[in-house]
Amino acid sequence: MTDTRCDIVGLGTGPAGSAAARGLASLGYAVLCLGQIRSPETIEGISERVVKALQHQGFTRALCVLSEPIPRHVLWNGAASAANTEYLVDRQQFDAALIEDLQQHGVTVAQDWVSSATDVGDAWQVTTQTGKRYSGQFLIEARGRRASSDAPCLRRGPETVAMGVKWTIPSAEIRPAGVMAFSHSNGWGWVVQDGRGMAFTQLSMAAERAAVKASQDAEAFIRRMLSDLGTANPLPGGAYPAEAAHYRGSTALLHDAIGTRNKLRIGDAAMAVDPLSGNGIFQSLSSAMAAPAVINTLLQRPQDSAMALQFYQDRCEHLFERFSRVGRDFYQQIDADPVSDFFEQRRNWPDQQPSHVQPDRVLGTAERPVINDGFIERKTVVITADQPLGVWRVNGQDAVELLQAKQRD
């Protein structure tokens, strides 16, 4: 058996794996990604921040499968609002488009399932279920929550499961495309209609209560939850399940030892937080966008490896805590009496520290690692109460120089 050799092997071709592979290819590395288009078929919501990130990466085909901005209605703790929009995407079409974009940018993609990945000292050897073998100097773990659990958890939130169902809507009941996020007695839900006769519902619940033991109970269970919304119920009465319900874990996870000298976890394989509505892909991209500079430093400047790995670990931990606290703040808005165990567990996790320090205040300056021209390098940054890792640039300008100019004024 012969190897297909490359510089870097990426496990996973979702948004995080694709963003990291694209960034590394632009730095001149030969990158090969292994992955399969995810199943089952789902509809997801994407925020404006994700759209901008896709544009920045040049993922033109992935952008083409997004919908126009769709109004998002929220019914949370009995209060209705409609402040934001989401872009809807069929996740299978989106993942297929990401693969086309990767190939267009010079990344080799093999659609196959991984059987094993072994560190043999000077390289990683990856074997697939079809018997093919690939080797590379560096390995990226980007298979999301499905990634092999070979790293212990540094933090783990309340156990949570999400139940998803795709629905077919009779032609007489098709409505314009729209999204609704809502709280209910057992957790929170997300409902989308695509305007073409299909809907998708997802309910996030405490894992120990989850759930519906048999898939034939899913329809009745979801309808009971939605009936609590009264006239705001977004699912037409004639809608019927197009396939059996599927379940996935959605517990918040932060892995320890996210990176080594020749391997890096990115996206949900590094940290995964309750996505709430429209934030799942944004959260996975948050770590992936930093990965190319970290990997480039590990490979080209091994003397800076410890600094690069610490930078990445600190960044993932900071993002995990920030996202977790934002979710906690939403759960604290539920003031039902008594509060269900789902909200009670999550309104006090991960801690009681503020998600954002307002107003922010400058604490001083210090040397910190930052991303600079494709590497992790030490620079003098501004430390603030809200940004303890430091701010290096503000709209392309040096933050320390801006602070000094303000102090002179």
Sequence and secondary structure as in RCSB ss.txt:
>XXXX:A:sequence
MTDTRCDIVGLGTGPAGSAAARGLASLGYAVLCLGQIRSPETIEGISERVVKALQHQGFTRALCVLSEPIPRHVL
WNGAASAANTEYLVDRQQFDAALIEDLQQHGVTVAQDWVSSATDVGDAWQVTTQTGKRYSGQFLIEARGRRASSD
APCLRRGPETVAMGVKWTIPSAEIRPAGVMAFSHSNGWGWVVQDGRGMAFTQLSMAAERAAVKASQDAEAFIRRM
LSDLGTANPLPGGAYPAEAAHYRGSTALLHDAIGTRNKLRIGDAAMAVDPLSGNGIFQSLSSAMAAPAVINTLLQ
RPQDSAMALQFYQDRCEHLFERFSRVGRDFYQQIDADPVSDFFEQRRNWPDQQPSHVQPDRVLGTAERPVINDGF
IERKTVVITADQPLGVWRVNGQDAVELLQAKQRD
>XXXX:A:secstr
  EEEEEEEEE  SHHHHHHHHHHHHTT  EEEE    SS  EEEE HHHHHHHHHHT HHHHHTS  EEEEEEE
ETTEEEEEEEEEEEEHHHHHHHHHHHHHHTT EEE   EEEEEE SSSEEEEETTS EEEEEEEEE  GGGS   
S EEEE S EEEEEEEEE  GGG    EEEEEEETTEEEEEEE SSSEEEEEEEEETTT   SSGGGHHHHHHHH
HHTTGGG  S TT EESS  EEEE   EEESS EETTEEE GGGTEE   TTT HHHHHHHHHTTHHHHHHHHHH
 GGGHHHHHHHHHHHHHHHHHHHHHHHHHHHTT   SS  HHHHHHTT S SS SS SS  EEEEEEEEEEETTE
EEEEEEEEESS TT B EETTEEHHHHHHHHHH 
